[in-house]
Amino acid sequence: MLPLEEAILAAAIDLDRSGDGQFHGFAMAKRLTEDGQGQRLTAHGTLYKALGRMEAAGWLESRWEDADLALTEGRPRRRLYRITGATEQALSTSRAEHGRVLPRPREGLATT
C-alpha cells in the first residue's frame, strides 16, 4: 500500500468513527492538504486513481450520489466513498509491513 493510500484510509476510518462515514474525492483532497499530506497529491488524478485501486482491493466501496441533489445544487454528481470491513486490517498490515505510524487525521471532513 502506498503512503497516500494509508493516509486516505486513516482519514476514512476517522470519519467513520465520527459518524461521517461517507466522503467524496474533492473533500478528501482538501482534508489531506489541511493535514499536511497534500504533497502526496502530485498529479491530476492521483487521488482518484488511488481511490479506484483501494475500491478494487476491497478496502473502500462507493456509490454515486443522487443526481437530483447535484442538479439542485448546480454541480456535478459526486462519487461517495466509505470504508469496508477490510479497511482497518489492510491499514494495520500496511503500517506494520512498512514500519510507519502516520499521524491521526483530525475529525470532521465535510461530505457536502
C-alpha distances in whole Angstrom, upper triangle without the diagonal:
4,7,8,6,7,10,11,10,12,15,15,16,18,20,20,22,24,25,24,22,21,20,20,18,21,21,18,18,21,20,17,20,22,19,19,16,17,17,13,15,17,18,20,17,14,14,15,13,10,12,13,10,9,13,13,10,13,11,13,17,19,23,25,27,31,33,36,34,33,36,38,36,36,32,30,28,25,22,21,18,18,16,16,17,14,12,13,12,8,8,11,9,6,9,11,9,9,12,11,13,13,17,17,18,22,23,25,23,25,25,28
4,5,5,6,9,10,11,12,14,15,17,19,20,21,23,25,26,24,22,21,20,20,17,19,20,16,16,19,18,14,17,19,17,16,13,14,13,10,12,13,15,17,15,11,12,14,12,9,12,13,11,10,14,15,13,15,13,15,18,20,23,25,27,31,32,35,34,32,35,37,35,35,31,29,28,24,22,21,18,19,17,18,20,16,14,15,15,12,10,13,12,9,10,13,11,10,13,11,13,12,15,17,17,20,22,24,22,24,24,27
4,5,5,6,9,10,10,12,14,15,17,18,20,21,23,25,23,21,21,19,19,17,18,18,15,14,17,15,12,14,16,14,13,10,12,11,8,11,13,15,17,16,12,12,15,14,10,13,15,13,12,16,17,16,17,15,16,19,21,24,26,28,32,33,36,33,32,35,37,34,34,31,29,28,24,22,21,19,19,17,19,20,18,15,15,16,13,10,13,13,9,9,13,12,9,11,9,10,9,12,14,14,17,19,21,20,23,23,26
4,5,5,6,9,10,11,12,14,16,17,18,20,21,23,20,19,18,16,16,13,15,15,11,11,13,12,9,11,14,12,12,8,9,9,6,8,10,12,14,13,9,8,11,11,8,10,13,12,11,14,16,15,16,14,14,17,18,21,23,24,28,29,32,30,28,31,33,30,31,27,25,24,21,19,18,16,16,16,18,20,17,14,15,17,14,11,14,15,12,12,16,15,13,15,12,13,11,13,14,13,16,18,19,17,20,20,22
4,5,5,6,8,10,10,12,14,15,16,18,20,21,19,17,16,15,15,13,15,15,11,12,15,14,11,14,16,14,15,11,12,13,10,11,13,15,16,14,10,9,11,10,6,8,11,9,7,11,13,11,13,10,11,14,16,19,21,23,27,28,31,29,27,31,32,30,30,27,25,23,20,17,16,13,14,12,14,16,14,11,12,13,10,9,12,13,10,11,14,14,13,15,13,13,11,14,14,13,17,18,19,17,19,19,22
4,5,5,6,9,10,11,12,14,15,17,18,20,19,17,17,16,17,15,17,17,13,14,16,14,11,14,16,13,14,11,13,14,11,13,16,18,19,17,14,12,14,14,10,11,14,12,10,13,15,13,14,11,12,16,18,21,23,25,29,30,33,31,29,33,34,32,33,29,27,26,22,20,18,15,14,13,14,16,13,10,10,11,9,6,9,10,8,8,12,12,11,12,10,10,8,11,11,11,15,16,18,17,20,20,23
4,6,5,6,9,10,11,12,14,16,17,19,17,16,16,14,15,13,15,14,10,11,13,10,8,11,12,10,10,8,10,12,9,11,14,16,18,16,13,11,14,14,11,11,15,14,12,15,17,16,16,13,13,17,18,21,23,24,27,29,32,29,28,31,32,29,30,27,26,24,21,19,17,15,14,13,16,17,16,12,12,14,12,9,12,14,11,11,14,15,13,14,11,10,7,9,9,8,12,13,15,14,17,17,21
4,6,5,6,9,10,11,12,14,15,17,14,13,12,11,11,10,12,11,7,9,11,9,8,11,13,11,13,10,11,13,11,11,15,16,16,14,12,9,11,12,9,8,12,12,10,12,15,14,14,11,10,13,14,17,19,20,24,25,28,25,24,28,29,26,27,24,22,21,17,15,14,11,11,10,13,16,14,11,12,14,12,10,13,15,13,13,17,17,16,17,14,14,11,12,11,9,12,13,14,12,14,14,18
4,5,5,6,9,10,10,12,14,15,14,12,12,11,13,13,15,14,10,13,15,12,11,15,16,14,15,13,15,17,14,15,18,19,20,17,15,12,13,14,10,10,13,12,9,11,14,12,12,8,8,12,14,17,19,21,24,26,29,27,26,29,30,28,29,26,24,22,19,16,14,11,9,8,10,12,11,7,8,11,9,7,10,12,11,11,15,16,15,16,14,13,11,12,11,10,13,13,15,13,16,16,19
4,5,5,6,9,10,11,12,14,13,12,13,13,15,15,16,14,11,13,15,11,10,14,14,12,14,12,14,16,14,16,19,21,22,20,17,14,16,17,14,13,16,16,13,15,18,16,15,11,12,15,17,20,22,23,26,29,31,28,27,31,32,29,31,28,27,25,21,19,16,13,12,10,13,14,13,9,8,11,10,7,10,13,11,11,14,16,15,15,12,11,8,9,7,7,10,11,13,12,16,16,20
4,5,5,6,9,10,11,12,11,10,11,10,12,12,13,11,8,11,12,8,8,12,12,10,12,11,13,16,14,15,19,20,20,19,17,13,15,17,14,13,16,16,14,15,19,17,17,13,12,15,16,18,20,20,24,26,28,25,24,28,29,26,28,25,24,22,18,17,14,12,11,10,13,15,15,11,11,14,14,11,13,16,15,14,18,19,18,19,15,13,10,10,8,6,8,8,10,9,12,13,16
4,5,5,6,9,10,11,9,7,8,8,10,11,13,11,9,12,13,10,11,15,15,13,16,14,16,18,16,17,20,21,21,19,17,13,14,16,13,11,14,15,12,13,16,15,14,10,9,11,12,15,17,18,21,23,26,23,22,26,27,25,26,24,22,20,16,14,11,9,7,6,10,12,12,9,10,13,13,11,14,16,15,16,19,20,20,21,18,16,14,14,11,9,11,10,10,9,12,11,15
4,5,5,6,9,10,10,8,10,11,14,15,17,15,12,15,16,13,14,17,17,15,18,16,18,21,19,20,23,24,24,22,20,17,18,19,16,14,17,17,14,14,18,16,14,11,10,13,15,18,20,20,24,26,28,26,26,29,30,28,30,27,26,23,20,18,14,11,9,7,10,11,11,8,7,11,11,10,12,15,15,14,17,19,19,19,17,15,13,13,10,9,11,10,12,11,14,14,18
4,5,5,6,9,8,8,11,11,15,16,17,14,12,15,15,12,13,16,15,13,16,16,18,21,19,20,24,25,25,23,21,18,20,21,18,17,20,20,17,18,21,20,18,14,14,16,17,20,22,21,24,27,29,26,26,29,29,27,29,27,26,24,20,19,16,13,11,10,13,14,15,12,11,14,15,12,14,17,17,16,19,21,21,21,18,15,13,12,8,7,8,6,8,9,12,13,17
4,5,5,6,5,5,7,8,12,14,15,12,10,14,14,11,13,16,15,14,17,17,18,21,20,20,24,25,24,22,21,17,18,21,18,16,19,20,17,17,21,20,18,15,13,14,15,17,19,18,21,24,25,22,22,26,26,24,26,24,23,21,17,16,13,11,9,9,13,14,16,13,13,16,17,15,17,20,20,19,22,24,24,24,21,18,16,15,11,9,9,6,7,7,9,10,13
4,5,5,5,4,7,10,13,15,17,15,13,17,17,15,16,19,19,17,21,20,21,24,22,22,26,27,26,24,23,19,20,22,19,16,19,20,16,16,20,19,16,13,12,13,14,16,18,18,21,24,25,22,23,27,27,25,27,25,24,22,18,17,13,11,8,7,10,12,13,11,11,15,16,14,16,19,20,19,22,24,24,24,22,20,18,17,13,12,12,10,10,10,12,12,15
4,5,7,7,11,13,17,19,20,17,16,19,19,16,18,21,19,18,21,21,23,26,24,25,28,30,29,27,26,22,23,25,22,20,22,23,19,19,23,21,19,16,15,16,18,20,22,21,24,27,28,25,26,30,30,28,30,28,28,25,22,20,17,15,11,11,13,13,15,13,12,15,17,15,16,20,20,19,22,24,25,24,22,19,17,16,12,12,12,9,10,12,14,14,18
4,6,8,11,12,16,18,19,16,15,19,18,15,17,20,18,17,21,20,22,25,24,25,28,30,29,27,26,22,23,26,23,21,24,25,21,21,25,24,22,18,17,18,19,20,22,21,23,26,27,24,25,28,27,25,28,27,26,24,21,20,17,15,13,13,15,16,18,16,15,19,20,18,19,23,23,22,25,27,27,26,24,21,19,17,13,12,10,7,7,10,11,12,16
4,6,9,11,15,18,19,16,16,19,19,16,19,22,20,19,23,23,24,27,26,26,30,30,29,27,27,23,23,26,23,20,23,24,21,21,24,24,21,18,16,17,17,18,19,18,20,23,24,21,22,26,25,23,26,25,25,22,19,18,15,14,11,12,14,16,18,16,16,20,21,20,21,24,25,24,27,29,29,29,26,24,21,20,16,15,13,10,9,10,11,11,14
4,6,8,11,14,15,12,12,16,16,13,16,19,18,17,21,20,21,25,23,23,27,27,26,24,23,20,20,23,20,18,20,22,19,18,22,22,20,17,14,15,14,15,16,15,17,20,21,18,19,23,22,20,23,21,21,19,16,15,11,11,9,11,14,16,18,16,16,20,20,19,21,24,24,24,27,29,28,29,26,23,21,19,16,14,12,9,7,7,8,7,11
4,7,11,13,15,13,12,16,17,14,16,20,19,18,22,20,21,25,23,22,26,26,25,23,22,18,18,20,18,15,18,19,16,15,19,19,16,14,11,11,11,13,15,14,17,20,21,19,19,23,23,21,24,22,21,18,15,13,10,8,6,7,10,13,15,13,14,17,18,17,19,22,22,22,25,27,27,27,25,23,20,20,16,14,14,11,10,10,10,9,12
4,7,10,12,10,10,14,15,13,15,18,18,18,21,20,20,23,21,20,24,24,22,20,20,16,15,18,16,13,15,17,15,14,17,18,16,13,10,10,9,10,11,11,14,17,18,16,16,20,20,18,21,18,17,14,11,10,6,5,5,8,11,14,16,14,16,19,19,18,21,23,22,23,26,27,27,28,25,24,21,21,18,15,15,13,11,9,9,6,10
4,7,9,7,7,10,11,10,12,15,15,16,19,17,17,20,18,17,20,20,19,17,17,13,13,16,14,11,14,16,14,13,17,18,16,14,11,11,9,11,11,11,14,16,18,15,15,19,19,17,19,16,15,13,9,8,5,5,7,10,13,17,17,15,17,20,19,18,21,23,22,23,26,27,26,28,24,23,20,20,17,14,14,12,11,7,7,5,8
4,6,6,6,9,10,11,12,15,16,17,19,17,16,19,17,15,18,18,16,14,14,11,10,13,13,10,12,15,14,13,17,18,17,15,12,12,9,10,10,10,13,14,17,14,13,17,18,15,16,13,12,10,6,6,5,6,9,12,15,19,19,17,19,22,21,20,23,25,23,24,28,28,27,29,26,25,22,21,19,16,17,15,13,10,9,6,8
4,5,5,6,9,10,10,12,14,15,17,14,13,16,14,12,15,14,12,10,11,7,7,10,10,8,11,14,13,13,16,18,17,15,12,13,11,12,12,13,16,17,19,17,15,18,20,17,18,14,13,11,8,7,8,8,11,14,17,20,20,17,20,22,20,19,23,24,22,23,26,27,25,27,24,23,20,20,19,16,17,16,15,11,11,10,11
4,5,5,6,9,10,11,12,14,16,14,12,15,14,11,14,14,12,11,12,9,9,13,13,12,14,17,16,17,20,21,21,19,16,16,14,15,14,14,17,17,19,17,14,18,19,16,16,13,12,12,9,10,10,11,14,17,20,24,23,20,22,25,23,22,25,27,25,25,29,29,27,29,26,25,21,21,20,16,17,16,14,11,10,9,10
4,5,5,6,9,10,11,12,14,13,12,16,15,13,16,17,15,14,14,11,12,15,15,13,16,18,17,17,21,22,21,18,16,16,15,16,15,14,17,18,20,17,15,19,19,16,17,14,14,13,10,11,10,11,13,15,19,22,22,19,21,24,22,21,24,26,24,24,28,29,27,28,25,23,20,19,17,13,13,13,11,7,7,7,8
4,5,5,6,9,10,10,12,11,10,13,12,11,14,15,14,13,12,9,10,13,12,10,14,16,14,15,18,19,18,16,13,15,14,16,16,16,19,21,23,20,18,22,23,20,21,17,17,16,12,12,11,10,11,13,17,20,20,16,18,21,19,17,20,22,20,20,24,25,23,24,21,20,16,16,14,11,12,12,11,7,9,9,11
4,5,5,6,9,10,11,9,7,10,10,8,11,12,11,11,10,7,10,13,12,11,14,16,15,17,20,20,21,18,16,17,16,18,18,18,22,22,24,22,19,23,24,21,21,18,17,17,14,14,13,13,15,17,20,23,22,19,20,23,21,19,22,24,21,21,25,25,23,25,21,20,17,17,16,13,14,14,14,10,11,12,14
4,6,5,6,9,10,10,8,12,12,10,14,15,14,14,13,11,13,16,15,15,18,20,19,20,23,24,24,21,19,20,19,20,20,19,22,23,25,22,20,23,23,20,20,18,18,18,15,16,15,15,17,18,22,25,25,21,22,25,23,21,24,26,24,23,27,28,26,26,23,21,18,17,16,12,12,13,12,9,10,11,12
4,5,5,6,9,8,8,12,12,12,15,17,16,16,15,12,14,17,15,15,18,20,18,19,23,23,22,19,17,19,18,20,20,20,23,24,26,23,21,25,25,22,23,20,20,20,16,16,15,14,15,16,20,23,22,19,19,22,21,18,21,23,21,20,24,25,23,24,20,18,15,13,12,8,9,10,9,7,9,11,13
4,5,5,6,5,5,9,8,9,12,14,15,14,12,10,13,15,13,13,17,18,16,19,21,21,21,18,17,19,19,21,22,22,25,27,29,26,24,27,28,25,25,22,22,21,18,18,17,15,16,17,20,23,22,18,18,21,19,16,19,21,19,18,22,23,20,21,17,16,12,12,11,8,10,12,12,10,13,14,16
4,5,5,5,4,7,9,8,11,14,14,15,13,12,15,17,16,16,20,20,20,22,24,24,25,22,21,23,22,24,24,24,27,28,30,27,25,28,28,25,25,22,22,22,19,20,19,18,19,20,24,26,25,22,22,25,23,20,23,25,22,21,25,25,23,23,19,18,15,14,14,11,12,14,14,12,14,16,17
4,5,7,7,11,12,12,15,17,18,18,17,15,18,20,19,19,22,23,22,24,27,27,27,23,22,24,23,25,25,25,28,29,30,27,25,28,29,25,26,23,24,24,21,21,20,19,20,21,25,27,26,23,23,26,24,21,23,26,23,22,25,27,24,24,20,18,15,13,13,9,9,12,12,11,13,15,17
4,6,8,10,11,12,15,18,19,19,17,15,18,20,18,18,22,22,20,23,26,25,25,21,21,23,23,26,26,26,29,30,32,29,27,31,31,28,29,26,26,26,22,22,21,19,19,20,23,25,24,20,20,23,21,18,20,22,20,18,22,23,21,20,17,15,11,9,9,6,7,11,12,11,14,17,19
4,6,7,9,11,13,16,18,19,16,15,19,20,18,19,22,22,21,24,27,26,26,23,23,25,25,28,28,28,32,33,34,31,29,33,33,30,30,28,27,27,24,24,23,21,22,22,25,27,26,22,22,24,23,19,21,23,20,19,22,23,20,20,16,15,11,10,12,10,11,14,16,15,17,20,22
4,5,6,8,11,14,15,16,13,12,15,17,14,16,19,19,18,21,23,22,23,20,20,22,23,25,26,27,30,31,33,30,28,32,33,29,30,27,26,26,22,22,21,19,20,20,23,25,23,20,20,22,20,17,19,21,18,16,20,20,18,18,14,14,10,10,12,10,12,15,16,15,17,19,21
4,5,5,8,11,12,13,11,10,14,15,14,15,18,19,18,21,23,23,24,21,20,23,22,25,25,25,29,29,31,29,26,30,31,27,27,24,23,24,21,20,20,19,20,21,24,27,25,22,22,24,22,19,22,23,20,19,23,23,20,21,18,17,14,14,15,13,14,17,17,15,17,18,20
4,5,6,10,12,14,11,11,15,16,14,17,19,19,19,22,24,24,25,23,22,25,25,27,27,28,32,32,34,32,29,32,34,30,30,27,26,26,23,23,23,22,23,23,26,28,27,23,24,25,23,20,23,24,20,19,23,22,19,20,17,18,15,15,17,15,17,20,21,19,21,22,24
4,6,9,11,12,8,9,12,13,11,13,16,16,16,19,20,20,22,19,19,22,22,25,25,27,30,31,33,31,29,32,33,30,30,26,25,25,22,21,21,19,21,20,23,25,23,20,21,22,19,17,20,20,17,17,20,20,17,18,15,16,13,15,16,15,17,20,21,18,20,21,23
4,6,8,8,6,6,10,11,10,12,15,15,16,18,20,20,22,20,19,21,20,23,23,24,27,28,30,28,26,28,30,27,27,23,22,22,19,18,19,18,20,20,23,26,24,21,22,24,21,19,22,23,20,20,23,23,20,22,19,19,16,17,18,16,18,20,20,17,19,19,21
4,7,9,7,9,12,12,12,15,17,17,18,21,22,22,24,22,22,24,23,25,25,27,30,30,33,31,28,31,32,29,29,25,24,24,22,21,22,21,23,24,26,29,27,24,25,27,24,22,25,25,21,22,25,24,21,23,21,22,19,20,21,20,22,24,24,21,23,23,24
4,6,6,8,10,10,12,14,15,16,18,20,21,22,24,23,22,23,22,24,24,25,28,28,31,29,26,28,31,28,27,23,21,22,20,20,21,21,23,24,27,30,28,25,27,28,25,23,27,27,23,24,27,26,24,26,24,25,22,23,24,22,24,26,25,22,23,23,24
4,6,8,9,9,12,13,14,16,17,19,20,22,23,22,21,22,20,22,21,22,25,25,27,26,23,25,27,25,23,20,18,19,17,17,19,19,22,23,26,29,27,25,27,29,25,24,28,28,25,26,29,28,26,29,26,27,24,25,25,23,24,25,25,21,22,21,22
4,5,5,6,8,10,10,12,14,15,16,18,20,19,17,18,17,18,18,20,23,23,26,24,21,24,26,24,23,19,17,17,15,14,16,16,19,20,23,26,24,22,24,26,23,22,26,26,23,24,28,26,25,27,25,26,23,24,24,22,24,24,24,20,21,19,20
4,6,5,6,9,10,11,12,14,15,17,19,17,16,18,17,19,20,22,25,25,28,27,24,27,29,26,26,22,20,19,17,16,17,16,18,19,21,24,22,20,22,23,20,19,22,23,19,21,24,23,21,24,21,22,19,21,21,19,22,23,23,19,21,20,21
4,5,5,6,9,10,11,12,14,15,17,15,13,15,14,17,17,19,22,23,26,24,21,24,26,24,24,20,18,17,14,13,14,12,15,16,18,21,20,17,19,21,18,17,21,21,18,19,23,22,21,23,20,21,18,19,19,17,19,20,19,16,17,16,18
4,5,5,6,9,10,10,12,14,15,14,12,13,12,14,14,16,20,20,23,22,19,22,25,22,22,18,16,15,12,10,12,11,14,15,18,21,20,17,20,22,19,18,22,23,20,22,25,24,23,26,23,24,21,22,22,19,21,21,21,17,18,16,18
4,5,5,6,9,10,11,12,14,14,13,14,14,16,17,19,23,23,26,25,23,26,28,26,26,22,19,18,15,13,15,13,16,16,18,21,19,17,20,21,18,18,21,21,19,21,24,22,21,24,22,23,21,23,23,21,23,24,24,20,21,20,21
4,5,5,6,9,10,11,12,11,11,13,13,16,17,20,23,24,27,26,24,27,29,27,27,23,21,19,16,14,14,12,14,14,16,18,16,14,17,18,14,14,18,18,15,17,20,19,18,21,19,20,17,20,19,18,21,21,21,18,20,19,21
4,5,5,6,9,10,11,9,8,9,9,12,14,16,20,21,24,23,21,24,26,24,25,21,18,17,13,10,11,8,10,11,13,16,15,12,15,17,14,14,18,18,16,18,21,21,20,23,20,21,19,20,19,18,20,20,19,16,18,16,18
4,5,5,6,9,10,10,9,9,9,12,14,17,20,21,24,24,22,25,27,26,26,22,19,17,14,11,12,10,12,13,14,17,15,14,17,18,15,16,20,20,18,20,23,22,22,25,23,24,22,24,23,21,24,23,23,20,21,18,21
4,5,5,6,9,9,9,11,12,15,17,20,24,25,28,27,25,28,31,29,29,26,23,21,18,15,15,13,14,13,14,16,14,13,16,16,13,14,18,17,15,18,20,19,19,22,20,22,20,23,22,21,24,24,24,22,23,21,23
4,5,5,6,5,6,8,10,14,17,19,23,24,28,26,25,28,30,29,29,26,23,21,17,14,13,10,11,10,10,13,11,9,12,13,10,11,15,14,13,15,18,17,18,20,19,19,18,20,19,19,21,21,22,19,21,19,22
4,5,5,6,5,5,7,11,14,17,20,22,25,24,23,26,28,27,28,24,21,19,16,12,12,9,9,9,9,12,11,10,14,15,12,14,17,17,16,19,21,21,21,24,22,23,21,23,22,21,23,22,22,20,21,18,21
4,5,8,8,9,11,13,16,19,23,24,27,27,26,29,31,30,30,27,24,21,19,15,15,12,13,12,12,14,12,12,16,16,13,15,18,17,16,20,22,21,21,24,23,24,23,26,25,24,26,26,26,23,24,22,25
4,6,8,10,12,16,19,22,25,27,30,29,28,31,34,32,33,29,26,24,21,17,17,14,13,12,10,12,9,10,13,12,10,12,15,14,13,17,18,17,18,21,21,22,21,24,23,22,25,25,26,23,25,23,26
4,6,7,10,14,17,20,23,25,28,27,27,30,32,31,32,29,26,23,20,16,15,12,11,9,7,9,7,8,11,11,9,12,15,14,14,17,19,19,20,23,22,22,21,24,22,22,24,23,24,22,23,21,24
4,7,10,14,17,20,23,25,28,27,26,30,31,30,31,28,25,22,19,16,14,10,9,6,6,8,5,5,8,9,7,9,12,12,12,15,17,17,18,20,19,19,18,20,18,18,20,20,21,19,21,19,22
4,7,10,14,16,19,21,24,23,22,26,27,26,27,24,22,19,15,12,10,6,6,5,5,9,8,7,11,12,11,12,15,16,15,17,20,20,21,23,21,21,19,21,19,18,20,19,19,17,18,16,19
4,7,11,13,16,19,22,20,20,23,25,24,25,22,20,17,14,10,8,6,6,6,7,10,11,10,14,15,14,15,19,19,19,21,24,24,25,27,25,24,23,24,22,20,22,20,20,18,18,15,18
4,7,9,13,15,18,17,16,20,22,21,22,19,16,13,10,7,5,4,6,9,10,14,14,13,17,19,17,18,22,23,22,24,27,27,27,29,27,27,24,25,23,21,22,20,19,17,16,13,15
4,6,9,11,15,14,14,17,19,18,19,17,14,10,9,6,5,7,9,12,13,17,18,17,20,22,21,22,25,26,26,28,30,31,31,33,31,30,28,28,26,24,24,22,21,18,17,13,15
4,7,8,11,11,10,13,15,15,16,13,11,7,6,4,6,9,12,15,17,20,21,20,23,26,24,25,28,29,28,30,33,33,33,35,33,32,30,30,28,25,25,23,21,18,17,13,13
4,6,9,8,8,11,12,12,14,12,10,6,6,6,6,10,13,16,18,21,23,22,25,27,26,26,30,31,30,32,35,35,35,37,34,33,30,30,28,25,25,22,20,17,15,11,11
4,5,5,7,9,10,11,13,12,11,7,9,10,10,14,16,20,21,24,26,25,28,31,30,30,33,35,34,35,38,39,39,41,38,37,34,34,31,28,28,25,22,20,17,13,12
4,5,5,6,9,10,10,10,8,6,9,11,12,16,19,22,24,27,29,28,31,33,32,32,36,37,36,37,41,41,41,42,40,39,36,36,33,30,30,27,24,22,19,15,14
4,5,5,6,9,10,10,10,9,11,14,15,19,21,25,26,30,32,30,33,36,35,35,38,40,39,40,43,44,44,45,42,41,38,38,35,32,31,28,25,23,20,16,14
4,5,5,6,9,9,10,8,10,13,13,17,19,23,25,28,30,28,31,34,33,33,36,38,37,38,41,42,41,43,40,38,35,35,32,29,28,25,22,19,16,13,10
4,5,5,6,5,6,5,8,11,12,16,19,23,25,29,30,28,31,34,32,32,35,37,36,37,40,41,40,42,39,37,34,34,31,28,27,25,22,19,16,13,10
4,5,5,6,7,8,11,14,16,20,23,26,29,32,34,32,35,37,36,36,39,41,39,41,44,44,44,45,42,41,38,37,35,32,31,29,25,22,19,16,14
4,5,8,10,11,13,16,17,21,24,27,30,33,35,33,35,38,37,37,40,42,41,42,45,46,45,46,43,42,38,38,35,32,30,28,24,22,18,16,13
4,6,9,10,11,15,16,20,22,26,29,32,34,31,34,37,36,35,38,40,39,39,43,44,42,44,40,39,36,35,32,29,27,25,22,19,16,14,10
4,7,9,12,16,17,21,24,28,30,34,35,33,35,38,37,36,40,41,40,40,44,44,43,45,41,40,37,36,34,30,29,28,24,21,18,16,13
4,7,9,12,15,18,21,25,28,31,32,30,32,35,34,33,36,38,36,37,41,41,40,41,38,37,34,33,31,28,27,26,22,19,16,14,11
4,6,10,12,16,19,23,25,29,30,28,31,33,31,31,34,36,34,35,39,39,38,40,37,36,33,32,31,27,27,26,23,19,17,14,12
4,7,9,13,16,20,22,26,27,25,28,31,29,29,32,34,32,33,37,37,36,38,35,34,31,31,29,26,26,24,21,18,16,13,11
4,6,10,13,17,19,23,23,21,24,27,25,25,29,30,28,30,33,33,33,34,32,31,28,28,26,22,23,21,18,15,13,10,9
4,7,10,14,16,20,20,18,21,24,22,22,26,27,26,27,30,30,30,32,29,29,26,26,24,22,22,21,19,15,14,11,11
4,7,11,13,17,18,16,19,21,20,20,23,25,24,25,28,29,29,30,28,27,24,24,22,19,20,18,16,13,12,8,10
4,7,10,13,14,12,15,18,16,16,20,21,20,22,25,25,25,27,24,24,21,22,19,17,18,16,15,12,13,10,13
4,7,10,11,10,12,15,14,14,17,19,19,20,23,24,24,26,23,22,20,20,18,16,17,15,14,12,13,11,14
4,7,8,6,8,11,11,11,14,16,16,17,20,21,21,23,21,20,18,19,16,15,17,15,16,14,16,14,18
4,5,5,8,10,10,12,14,15,16,18,20,21,22,23,22,21,20,21,19,19,20,19,19,18,19,18,21
4,6,7,8,10,12,13,14,16,17,19,20,22,23,22,21,21,22,20,20,22,20,21,21,22,21,24
4,6,6,6,9,10,11,12,14,16,16,18,20,19,19,19,21,19,19,22,21,22,21,23,22,25
4,6,5,6,9,10,11,12,14,15,17,18,17,16,15,17,15,16,18,17,19,18,20,19,23
4,5,5,6,9,10,11,12,14,15,16,15,14,14,15,13,15,17,17,19,18,21,21,24
4,5,5,6,8,10,11,12,14,15,15,14,15,17,16,18,20,20,23,22,25,24,28
4,6,5,6,9,10,11,12,14,13,14,14,17,16,17,20,21,23,22,24,24,27
4,5,5,6,9,10,11,12,10,10,10,13,12,14,17,18,20,19,22,22,26
4,6,5,6,9,10,10,10,9,11,13,13,15,18,19,22,22,25,25,29
4,6,5,6,9,10,10,11,13,16,16,18,22,23,25,25,28,28,31
4,5,5,6,8,8,10,11,15,15,17,21,22,24,23,27,26,30
4,5,5,6,5,6,8,12,13,15,19,20,23,23,26,27,30
4,6,5,7,8,11,15,16,18,22,23,26,26,30,30,34
4,6,8,11,13,17,18,21,24,26,29,28,31,31,35
4,5,9,11,15,17,19,23,25,28,27,30,30,34
4,7,10,13,16,18,22,24,27,27,30,31,35
4,6,10,12,15,18,21,24,23,27,28,31
4,7,9,12,15,18,21,21,25,26,29
4,6,9,12,15,18,18,21,23,26
4,6,9,12,16,16,20,22,25
4,6,9,12,13,17,19,22
4,7,9,10,14,16,19
4,7,8,12,15,17
4,6,10,12,15
4,6,9,12
4,6,9
4,6
4
